[in-house]
Amino acid sequence: MPTLSKRVQKLQSSGIRVIARMAAKIPNCIKLHIGIPNFFTPEHIKAAGIAAIKNNFTKYTHNSGEELVRRAIAKRINYKFRKMTLKHGSFINFENITVTAGGMGGLSTSITAITDPGDEILIPNPGWPNFYMIPMSQGVKYRFYPLKAKNGFVPQSEDIESKITKKTKVILINTPANPTGAVIPEKIIRQIVKLAQKYNLFILSDESYDDIIFEGTHFSPYALNQKHVIVVRSCSKSYAMTGWRVGYTISSKEIAEKLMELNECQIACVPSMSQMAAKAAIEGSQICVRQMVKSYKKRRDLVVNLLKKYELYGYTPRGAFYILVDISSSGLDSDEFARQFLVKKRVSVAPGSTFGSHANSYVRICFAASEGDISQGIKRLAEFIKHGT
Ligand SMILES: Cc1ncc(COP(=O)(O)O)c(C=O)c1O
């Protein structure tokens, strides 16, 4: 057989998926490893997808996404961030929007659009595994910048600056963040934008969890600079739509045209019926989002209280639905810990190592699960850390 691409040979499934495959074979397993909301897609969104199919809206759309969908997205963002947009004049037009195959599609096409093989992209450590898997699959180099527990896992611009080389082309930031739940404050976003301007770099801002914030407010670097910044967003988490595969980017029109061409040669377009479901989600009442966020906040508080009770508390996530828990006192590395914990206690968590070396002594819990599963899962986690059984 001819050899596969050297780049692709190096690719490996993330530790999240490895645990997912093991967990699928374990009966009655409590699943806290993966970021899937335990809500169903709201009825009005499903109805719009079904109506699209019934009305034969089942063909290719514009490569950038159906214009009506992009208009709905632009309108929602201008409304949602009206204080930010009014203050900074960063109004968004439908031509700044590209509908992508989830946030993942947005990240992937954006990285293709702004890098050449050999260029470097700076990514957070700890950070979501796709942040290194995507550049790796494209022959783009990645370098980690540290997120430190003592800073609440919020990036510091001096830590990013110290990693910039002549090859650096992109700084990737993620707010609210997976796997830490950290939200980057405006002050630090401003510093990162200044860095990007100083070194003439792009900022790729993954804001897939922008709706899921418990304290503080979301601030996007796009408000400050529309030429250097590409924003990646998603319907997956906000509207419990992970399987519909709809996300979008916000960028300059020049970049949006290139993203359109990349969509053309990679996916043609996001499935037409999914686009219509997303339009209903974005145009419709946002009460469903508020209800889900309220419920995630309740679960976040439950997790924090349980970790305090079992003396495992480290910090409080301010957004998304993840938390890192320090397991160093177990004496196991995070991969071994996640495997043994799953087999012995039937609870799946994501090993920290998959998010980068700075999370080696942690596991990630996703609290988009039921309160019962969270309580039982953390009880077993505490027992396992203490007694290994
Ligand atoms: C940080 C982050 N960005 C992007 C995504 C992409 O999600 P999707 O492709 O479903 O929109 C995820 C999914 O877990 C994520 O955690």
The ligand as an SDF file (V2000), in Angstrom:
LIG
                    3D

 16 16  0  0  0  0  0  0  0  0999 V2000
  -13.2420   25.3030   22.5720 C   0  0  0  0  0  0  0  0  0  0  0  0
  -14.0860   24.6690   21.5330 C   0  0  0  0  0  0  0  0  0  0  0  0
  -14.1550   25.2460   20.3290 N   0  0  0  0  0  0  0  0  0  0  0  0
  -14.8910   24.7280   19.3480 C   0  0  0  0  0  0  0  0  0  0  0  0
  -15.6200   23.5810   19.5460 C   0  0  0  0  0  0  0  0  0  0  0  0
  -16.3690   23.0910   18.3690 C   0  0  0  0  0  0  0  0  0  0  0  0
  -17.6040   22.6290   18.5440 O   0  0  0  0  0  0  0  0  0  0  0  0
  -18.5570   22.4630   17.2690 P   0  0  0  0  0  0  0  0  0  0  0  0
  -17.6920   22.0740   16.1150 O   0  0  0  0  0  0  0  0  0  0  0  0
  -19.5100   21.4070   17.6620 O   0  0  0  0  0  0  0  0  0  0  0  0
  -19.1730   23.7900   17.0550 O   0  0  0  0  0  0  0  0  0  0  0  0
  -15.5680   22.9070   20.7780 C   0  0  0  0  0  0  0  0  0  0  0  0
  -16.2690   21.6530   21.0040 C   0  0  0  0  0  0  0  0  0  0  0  0
  -16.1690   20.9930   22.0100 O   0  0  0  0  0  0  0  0  0  0  0  0
  -14.7850   23.4810   21.8000 C   0  0  0  0  0  0  0  0  0  0  0  0
  -14.6960   22.9290   23.0120 O   0  0  0  0  0  0  0  0  0  0  0  0
  1  2  1  0
  2  3  1  0
  2 15  2  0
  3  4  2  0
  4  5  1  0
  5  6  1  0
  5 12  2  0
  6  7  1  0
  7  8  1  0
  8  9  2  0
  8 10  1  0
  8 11  1  0
 12 13  1  0
 12 15  1  0
 13 14  2  0
 15 16  1  0
M  END
$$$$
